[in-house]
Amino acid sequence: MAHDHRPLLPSSRPALDRLKYEVAEDLGLGDDIEERGWGNMTTREVGKIGGNMVKRLIRKAEQDLKKGD
């Protein structure tokens, strides 16, 4: 089954791209991406970035929910 990687809200694309690069930098992968490009990153590297993006998005959602209490 093919995966659809488009955001549900297309207007969120720039923010998600910024988050992706921010996480990559925090993980020390920014230079690798610049040198090799996203297409030449290993599955492990890309998975690490994606996993950390999810963690940050969940943390933000939890904070936003907590504010709403």
Backbone atoms as SQL, in Angstrom:
CREATE TABLE atoms (id INTEGER PRIMARY KEY, chain TEXT, resi INTEGER, resn TEXT, atom TEXT, x REAL, y REAL, z REAL);
INSERT INTO atoms VALUES
  (1, 'A', 1, 'MET', 'N', 0.839, -1.171, 0.000),
  (2, 'A', 1, 'MET', 'CA', 0.000, 0.000, 0.000),
  (3, 'A', 1, 'MET', 'C', 0.891, 1.244, 0.000),
  (4, 'A', 2, 'ALA', 'N', 0.596, 2.180, -0.876),
  (5, 'A', 2, 'ALA', 'CA', 1.373, 3.422, -0.964),
  (6, 'A', 2, 'ALA', 'C', 0.957, 4.365, 0.160),
  (7, 'A', 3, 'HIS', 'N', 1.925, 5.104, 0.660),
  (8, 'A', 3, 'HIS', 'CA', 1.652, 6.081, 1.720),
  (9, 'A', 3, 'HIS', 'C', 1.482, 7.461, 1.102),
  (10, 'A', 4, 'ASP', 'N', 0.534, 8.199, 1.639),
  (11, 'A', 4, 'ASP', 'CA', 0.305, 9.561, 1.189),
  (12, 'A', 4, 'ASP', 'C', 0.962, 10.483, 2.210),
  (13, 'A', 5, 'HIS', 'N', 2.002, 11.177, 1.818),
  (14, 'A', 5, 'HIS', 'CA', 2.758, 12.014, 2.751),
  (15, 'A', 5, 'HIS', 'C', 2.346, 13.474, 2.706),
  (16, 'A', 6, 'ARG', 'N', 1.233, 13.754, 2.039),
  (17, 'A', 6, 'ARG', 'CA', 0.759, 15.138, 2.002),
  (18, 'A', 6, 'ARG', 'C', 0.088, 15.477, 3.323),
  (19, 'A', 7, 'PRO', 'N', 0.316, 16.679, 3.846),
  (20, 'A', 7, 'PRO', 'CA', -0.365, 17.074, 5.083),
  (21, 'A', 7, 'PRO', 'C', -1.867, 17.215, 4.841),
  (22, 'A', 8, 'LEU', 'N', -2.658, 16.932, 5.868),
  (23, 'A', 8, 'LEU', 'CA', -4.105, 17.098, 5.761),
  (24, 'A', 8, 'LEU', 'C', -4.474, 18.544, 5.483),
  (25, 'A', 9, 'LEU', 'N', -3.709, 19.441, 6.068),
  (26, 'A', 9, 'LEU', 'CA', -3.904, 20.870, 5.831),
  (27, 'A', 9, 'LEU', 'C', -2.714, 21.371, 5.016),
  (28, 'A', 10, 'PRO', 'N', -2.890, 21.560, 3.713),
  (29, 'A', 10, 'PRO', 'CA', -1.760, 21.997, 2.877),
  (30, 'A', 10, 'PRO', 'C', -1.077, 23.263, 3.394),
  (31, 'A', 11, 'SER', 'N', -1.822, 24.123, 4.064),
  (32, 'A', 11, 'SER', 'CA', -1.221, 25.361, 4.582),
  (33, 'A', 11, 'SER', 'C', -0.218, 25.082, 5.705),
  (34, 'A', 12, 'SER', 'N', -0.216, 23.856, 6.247),
  (35, 'A', 12, 'SER', 'CA', 0.734, 23.522, 7.315),
  (36, 'A', 12, 'SER', 'C', 2.096, 23.090, 6.766),
  (37, 'A', 13, 'ARG', 'N', 2.207, 22.903, 5.467),
  (38, 'A', 13, 'ARG', 'CA', 3.445, 22.415, 4.846),
  (39, 'A', 13, 'ARG', 'C', 4.680, 23.240, 5.237),
  (40, 'A', 14, 'PRO', 'N', 4.638, 24.586, 5.142),
  (41, 'A', 14, 'PRO', 'CA', 5.848, 25.353, 5.514),
  (42, 'A', 14, 'PRO', 'C', 6.268, 25.129, 6.967),
  (43, 'A', 15, 'ALA', 'N', 5.305, 25.068, 7.881),
  (44, 'A', 15, 'ALA', 'CA', 5.638, 24.855, 9.289),
  (45, 'A', 15, 'ALA', 'C', 6.218, 23.460, 9.507),
  (46, 'A', 16, 'LEU', 'N', 5.674, 22.459, 8.829),
  (47, 'A', 16, 'LEU', 'CA', 6.199, 21.096, 8.948),
  (48, 'A', 16, 'LEU', 'C', 7.602, 20.991, 8.358),
  (49, 'A', 17, 'ASP', 'N', 7.836, 21.682, 7.255),
  (50, 'A', 17, 'ASP', 'CA', 9.179, 21.690, 6.667),
  (51, 'A', 17, 'ASP', 'C', 10.179, 22.350, 7.603),
  (52, 'A', 18, 'ARG', 'N', 9.788, 23.450, 8.236),
  (53, 'A', 18, 'ARG', 'CA', 10.679, 24.111, 9.206),
  (54, 'A', 18, 'ARG', 'C', 10.989, 23.177, 10.365),
  (55, 'A', 19, 'LEU', 'N', 9.954, 22.490, 10.860),
  (56, 'A', 19, 'LEU', 'CA', 10.143, 21.557, 11.968),
  (57, 'A', 19, 'LEU', 'C', 11.082, 20.433, 11.560),
  (58, 'A', 20, 'LYS', 'N', 10.932, 19.922, 10.346),
  (59, 'A', 20, 'LYS', 'CA', 11.774, 18.832, 9.850),
  (60, 'A', 20, 'LYS', 'C', 13.246, 19.250, 9.853),
  (61, 'A', 21, 'TYR', 'N', 13.530, 20.438, 9.345),
  (62, 'A', 21, 'TYR', 'CA', 14.918, 20.914, 9.311),
  (63, 'A', 21, 'TYR', 'C', 15.434, 21.227, 10.713),
  (64, 'A', 22, 'GLU', 'N', 14.576, 21.761, 11.583),
  (65, 'A', 22, 'GLU', 'CA', 14.966, 22.059, 12.957),
  (66, 'A', 22, 'GLU', 'C', 15.344, 20.770, 13.692),
  (67, 'A', 23, 'VAL', 'N', 14.522, 19.744, 13.545),
  (68, 'A', 23, 'VAL', 'CA', 14.809, 18.459, 14.188),
  (69, 'A', 23, 'VAL', 'C', 16.095, 17.864, 13.617),
  (70, 'A', 24, 'ALA', 'N', 16.262, 17.922, 12.308),
  (71, 'A', 24, 'ALA', 'CA', 17.478, 17.399, 11.678),
  (72, 'A', 24, 'ALA', 'C', 18.718, 18.097, 12.236),
  (73, 'A', 25, 'GLU', 'N', 18.640, 19.408, 12.374),
  (74, 'A', 25, 'GLU', 'CA', 19.766, 20.164, 12.943),
  (75, 'A', 25, 'GLU', 'C', 20.036, 19.724, 14.379),
  (76, 'A', 26, 'ASP', 'N', 18.967, 19.607, 15.176),
  (77, 'A', 26, 'ASP', 'CA', 19.125, 19.210, 16.575),
  (78, 'A', 26, 'ASP', 'C', 19.755, 17.824, 16.701),
  (79, 'A', 27, 'LEU', 'N', 19.509, 16.973, 15.733),
  (80, 'A', 27, 'LEU', 'CA', 20.068, 15.622, 15.752),
  (81, 'A', 27, 'LEU', 'C', 21.452, 15.561, 15.109),
  (82, 'A', 28, 'GLY', 'N', 21.956, 16.701, 14.656),
  (83, 'A', 28, 'GLY', 'CA', 23.280, 16.746, 14.042),
  (84, 'A', 28, 'GLY', 'C', 23.305, 16.230, 12.616),
  (85, 'A', 29, 'LEU', 'N', 22.152, 16.252, 11.940),
  (86, 'A', 29, 'LEU', 'CA', 22.071, 15.731, 10.579),
  (87, 'A', 29, 'LEU', 'C', 21.947, 16.833, 9.515),
  (88, 'A', 30, 'GLY', 'N', 21.919, 18.064, 9.928),
  (89, 'A', 30, 'GLY', 'CA', 21.738, 19.173, 8.995),
  (90, 'A', 30, 'GLY', 'C', 22.795, 19.215, 7.897),
  (91, 'A', 31, 'ASP', 'N', 24.055, 19.056, 8.276),
  (92, 'A', 31, 'ASP', 'CA', 25.142, 19.085, 7.284),
  (93, 'A', 31, 'ASP', 'C', 25.045, 17.906, 6.323),
  (94, 'A', 32, 'ASP', 'N', 24.658, 16.746, 6.861),
  (95, 'A', 32, 'ASP', 'CA', 24.513, 15.559, 6.007),
  (96, 'A', 32, 'ASP', 'C', 23.436, 15.785, 4.955),
  (97, 'A', 33, 'ILE', 'N', 22.339, 16.381, 5.361),
  (98, 'A', 33, 'ILE', 'CA', 21.244, 16.645, 4.421),
  (99, 'A', 33, 'ILE', 'C', 21.703, 17.630, 3.360),
  (100, 'A', 34, 'GLU', 'N', 22.425, 18.639, 3.791),
  (101, 'A', 34, 'GLU', 'CA', 22.917, 19.644, 2.847),
  (102, 'A', 34, 'GLU', 'C', 23.881, 19.020, 1.833),
  (103, 'A', 35, 'GLU', 'N', 24.735, 18.118, 2.302),
  (104, 'A', 35, 'GLU', 'CA', 25.727, 17.486, 1.429),
  (105, 'A', 35, 'GLU', 'C', 25.116, 16.416, 0.527),
  (106, 'A', 36, 'ARG', 'N', 24.282, 15.556, 1.103),
  (107, 'A', 36, 'ARG', 'CA', 23.772, 14.391, 0.368),
  (108, 'A', 36, 'ARG', 'C', 22.364, 14.561, -0.179),
  (109, 'A', 37, 'GLY', 'N', 21.591, 15.475, 0.401),
  (110, 'A', 37, 'GLY', 'CA', 20.195, 15.634, 0.004),
  (111, 'A', 37, 'GLY', 'C', 19.314, 14.605, 0.697),
  (112, 'A', 38, 'TRP', 'N', 18.028, 14.915, 0.776),
  (113, 'A', 38, 'TRP', 'CA', 17.090, 14.030, 1.465),
  (114, 'A', 38, 'TRP', 'C', 17.029, 12.655, 0.816),
  (115, 'A', 39, 'GLY', 'N', 17.135, 12.583, -0.483),
  (116, 'A', 39, 'GLY', 'CA', 17.020, 11.314, -1.192),
  (117, 'A', 39, 'GLY', 'C', 18.135, 10.337, -0.895),
  (118, 'A', 40, 'ASN', 'N', 19.243, 10.815, -0.364),
  (119, 'A', 40, 'ASN', 'CA', 20.377, 9.955, -0.063),
  (120, 'A', 40, 'ASN', 'C', 20.573, 9.713, 1.429),
  (121, 'A', 41, 'MET', 'N', 19.596, 10.126, 2.228),
  (122, 'A', 41, 'MET', 'CA', 19.653, 9.855, 3.665),
  (123, 'A', 41, 'MET', 'C', 19.227, 8.411, 3.892),
  (124, 'A', 42, 'THR', 'N', 19.762, 7.788, 4.941),
  (125, 'A', 42, 'THR', 'CA', 19.383, 6.411, 5.224),
  (126, 'A', 42, 'THR', 'C', 17.974, 6.376, 5.817),
  (127, 'A', 43, 'THR', 'N', 17.359, 5.218, 5.732),
  (128, 'A', 43, 'THR', 'CA', 16.033, 5.032, 6.326),
  (129, 'A', 43, 'THR', 'C', 16.091, 5.305, 7.818),
  (130, 'A', 44, 'ARG', 'N', 17.166, 4.887, 8.439),
  (131, 'A', 44, 'ARG', 'CA', 17.323, 5.099, 9.883),
  (132, 'A', 44, 'ARG', 'C', 17.374, 6.604, 10.213),
  (133, 'A', 45, 'GLU', 'N', 18.129, 7.365, 9.427),
  (134, 'A', 45, 'GLU', 'CA', 18.245, 8.811, 9.668),
  (135, 'A', 45, 'GLU', 'C', 16.904, 9.512, 9.481),
  (136, 'A', 46, 'VAL', 'N', 16.228, 9.191, 8.385),
  (137, 'A', 46, 'VAL', 'CA', 14.940, 9.827, 8.106),
  (138, 'A', 46, 'VAL', 'C', 13.914, 9.410, 9.156),
  (139, 'A', 47, 'GLY', 'N', 13.960, 8.148, 9.574),
  (140, 'A', 47, 'GLY', 'CA', 13.046, 7.672, 10.615),
  (141, 'A', 47, 'GLY', 'C', 13.285, 8.368, 11.939),
  (142, 'A', 48, 'LYS', 'N', 14.534, 8.623, 12.238),
  (143, 'A', 48, 'LYS', 'CA', 14.884, 9.324, 13.476),
  (144, 'A', 48, 'LYS', 'C', 14.319, 10.747, 13.459),
  (145, 'A', 49, 'ILE', 'N', 14.439, 11.405, 12.317),
  (146, 'A', 49, 'ILE', 'CA', 13.895, 12.759, 12.174),
  (147, 'A', 49, 'ILE', 'C', 12.377, 12.721, 12.310),
  (148, 'A', 50, 'GLY', 'N', 11.734, 11.810, 11.587),
  (149, 'A', 50, 'GLY', 'CA', 10.279, 11.704, 11.646),
  (150, 'A', 50, 'GLY', 'C', 9.772, 11.377, 13.032),
  (151, 'A', 51, 'GLY', 'N', 10.434, 10.458, 13.709),
  (152, 'A', 51, 'GLY', 'CA', 10.034, 10.086, 15.066),
  (153, 'A', 51, 'GLY', 'C', 10.123, 11.250, 16.030),
  (154, 'A', 52, 'ASN', 'N', 11.186, 12.021, 15.897),
  (155, 'A', 52, 'ASN', 'CA', 11.359, 13.184, 16.776),
  (156, 'A', 52, 'ASN', 'C', 10.355, 14.282, 16.443),
  (157, 'A', 53, 'MET', 'N', 9.994, 14.401, 15.156),
  (158, 'A', 53, 'MET', 'CA', 8.949, 15.369, 14.783),
  (159, 'A', 53, 'MET', 'C', 7.638, 14.995, 15.467),
  (160, 'A', 54, 'VAL', 'N', 7.294, 13.719, 15.436),
  (161, 'A', 54, 'VAL', 'CA', 6.052, 13.251, 16.050),
  (162, 'A', 54, 'VAL', 'C', 6.071, 13.534, 17.547),
  (163, 'A', 55, 'LYS', 'N', 7.190, 13.243, 18.210),
  (164, 'A', 55, 'LYS', 'CA', 7.300, 13.509, 19.651),
  (165, 'A', 55, 'LYS', 'C', 7.055, 14.987, 19.956),
  (166, 'A', 56, 'ARG', 'N', 7.653, 15.857, 19.158),
  (167, 'A', 56, 'ARG', 'CA', 7.487, 17.296, 19.391),
  (168, 'A', 56, 'ARG', 'C', 6.047, 17.743, 19.147),
  (169, 'A', 57, 'LEU', 'N', 5.439, 17.198, 18.097),
  (170, 'A', 57, 'LEU', 'CA', 4.051, 17.567, 17.801),
  (171, 'A', 57, 'LEU', 'C', 3.108, 17.076, 18.892),
  (172, 'A', 58, 'ILE', 'N', 3.351, 15.882, 19.428),
  (173, 'A', 58, 'ILE', 'CA', 2.531, 15.373, 20.526),
  (174, 'A', 58, 'ILE', 'C', 2.719, 16.228, 21.766),
  (175, 'A', 59, 'ARG', 'N', 3.966, 16.570, 22.075),
  (176, 'A', 59, 'ARG', 'CA', 4.251, 17.422, 23.242),
  (177, 'A', 59, 'ARG', 'C', 3.527, 18.762, 23.118),
  (178, 'A', 60, 'LYS', 'N', 3.559, 19.355, 21.914),
  (179, 'A', 60, 'LYS', 'CA', 2.881, 20.635, 21.677),
  (180, 'A', 60, 'LYS', 'C', 1.375, 20.474, 21.845),
  (181, 'A', 61, 'ALA', 'N', 0.808, 19.406, 21.313),
  (182, 'A', 61, 'ALA', 'CA', -0.634, 19.173, 21.443),
  (183, 'A', 61, 'ALA', 'C', -1.017, 19.001, 22.910),
  (184, 'A', 62, 'GLU', 'N', -0.194, 18.272, 23.675),
  (185, 'A', 62, 'GLU', 'CA', -0.472, 18.083, 25.088),
  (186, 'A', 62, 'GLU', 'C', -0.428, 19.411, 25.836),
  (187, 'A', 63, 'GLN', 'N', 0.547, 20.258, 25.505),
  (188, 'A', 63, 'GLN', 'CA', 0.636, 21.575, 26.139),
  (189, 'A', 63, 'GLN', 'C', -0.586, 22.418, 25.806),
  (190, 'A', 64, 'ASP', 'N', -0.995, 22.376, 24.537),
  (191, 'A', 64, 'ASP', 'CA', -2.172, 23.143, 24.111),
  (192, 'A', 64, 'ASP', 'C', -3.428, 22.648, 24.815),
  (193, 'A', 65, 'LEU', 'N', -3.557, 21.344, 24.972),
  (194, 'A', 65, 'LEU', 'CA', -4.714, 20.781, 25.684),
  (195, 'A', 65, 'LEU', 'C', -4.703, 21.194, 27.143),
  (196, 'A', 66, 'LYS', 'N', -3.517, 21.172, 27.742),
  (197, 'A', 66, 'LYS', 'CA', -3.379, 21.538, 29.152),
  (198, 'A', 66, 'LYS', 'C', -3.797, 23.000, 29.367),
  (199, 'A', 67, 'LYS', 'N', -3.428, 23.869, 28.418),
  (200, 'A', 67, 'LYS', 'CA', -3.806, 25.286, 28.495),
  (201, 'A', 67, 'LYS', 'C', -5.312, 25.462, 28.442),
  (202, 'A', 68, 'GLY', 'N', -5.979, 24.556, 27.735),
  (203, 'A', 68, 'GLY', 'CA', -7.426, 24.652, 27.564),
  (204, 'A', 68, 'GLY', 'C', -8.218, 24.202, 28.776),
  (205, 'A', 69, 'ASP', 'N', -7.552, 23.550, 29.743),
  (206, 'A', 69, 'ASP', 'CA', -8.251, 23.069, 30.958),
  (207, 'A', 69, 'ASP', 'C', -8.676, 24.199, 31.857);
